[in-house]
């Protein structure tokens, strides 16, 4: 299992629009395996700044891949929890901005 994760692992990010999968490089996969060594799913808030920058880099480079859940070697799952402050419900025209909002939140935290 570890070899499959090292060779072809992806990071799953749960967004309001559904899960997204990012394909990190080999060194990034090793680092993410270490970050998720005790937990399969972590909220964004528990990651340190270096880990958040890595996620932001992967997101901004748009290293998205489409995978079948049964075939995917998931390195870990990152939850994007809604903030405590009530947000306005996005209209249909802004529904595609879910990824942009996630990236903005990452930038804000780092």
C-alpha positions in Angstrom: 0.0 0.0 0.0 2.8 2.4 0.8 4.5 1.8 -2.5 1.3 2.5 -4.4 0.8 5.7 -2.4 4.4 6.8 -3.1 4.2 6.0 -6.8 0.8 7.3 -7.7 -0.8 8.8 -4.6 -3.2 11.8 -4.8 -4.4 14.3 -2.2 -8.1 14.6 -1.8 -9.5 18.0 -0.9 -13.2 18.2 0.1 -14.6 21.5 -1.2 -18.2 22.8 -1.1 -18.5 21.7 -4.8 -17.3 18.2 -4.0 -13.9 16.4 -3.7 -10.9 17.5 -5.8 -7.8 15.4 -6.3 -4.3 16.9 -6.6 -1.3 15.1 -8.0 1.9 16.0 -6.0 5.4 15.2 -7.0 7.3 12.3 -5.4 8.9 14.5 -2.7 5.6 16.2 -2.0 3.9 12.8 -1.7 6.5 11.7 0.8 5.9 14.9 2.8 2.1 14.4 2.6 2.4 10.8 3.7 4.3 12.0 6.8 1.7 14.7 7.5 -1.2 12.2 7.2 0.6 9.3 8.9 -1.8 9.1 11.9 -5.0 10.5 10.3 -6.8 9.8 7.0 -8.7 13.1 7.2 -7.5 16.5 8.6 -9.1 19.9 8.7 -7.1 22.8 7.1 -6.7 24.5 10.4 -4.4 21.9 11.9 -1.8 22.1 9.1 1.3 24.1 9.8 2.3 27.0 7.5 4.7 24.9 5.4 2.0 22.3 4.8 -0.6 25.0 3.9 1.9 26.6 1.5 2.4 23.2 -0.1 -1.4 22.7 -0.6 -1.6 26.3 -1.9 1.1 25.6 -4.4 -0.5 22.4 -5.6 -3.8 24.2 -5.9 -2.4 27.2 -7.7 -0.5 25.0 -10.2 -3.8 23.3 -10.9 -2.4 19.8 -10.6 -5.9 18.4 -10.6 -6.5 14.9 -11.7 -9.7 12.9 -12.1 -9.6 9.5 -10.4 -12.0 6.7 -9.7 -12.3 6.3 -5.9 -11.8 2.5 -6.1 -8.5 2.9 -8.0 -7.1 5.9 -6.2 -4.3 5.7 -3.7 -5.3 8.5 -1.4 -2.5 10.1 0.6 -4.9 11.9 2.8 -8.0 13.9 2.8 -8.1 17.6 3.6 -11.4 19.0 4.9 -12.3 22.5 4.1 -14.7 23.3 6.9 -17.0 26.3 6.7 -15.9 29.2 8.8 -17.8 30.1 12.0 -19.0 33.3 10.4 -22.2 33.0 8.3 -21.5 33.5 4.7 -23.9 34.6 2.0 -25.1 31.7 -0.1 -23.3 31.9 -3.5 -25.5 32.4 -6.5 -25.2 30.1 -9.5 -22.9 32.4 -11.3 -20.4 32.2 -8.4 -20.7 28.5 -7.8 -17.6 27.9 -9.9 -15.6 30.2 -7.6 -15.5 27.5 -4.9 -11.9 26.7 -5.8 -10.9 30.4 -5.9 -12.4 30.9 -2.4 -10.4 27.9 -1.1 -7.2 29.2 -2.6 -7.9 32.7 -1.1 -8.4 31.1 2.3 -5.1 29.3 2.0 -3.3 32.5 1.1 -4.9 34.3 4.0 -3.7 31.7 6.5 -0.1 31.7 5.3 
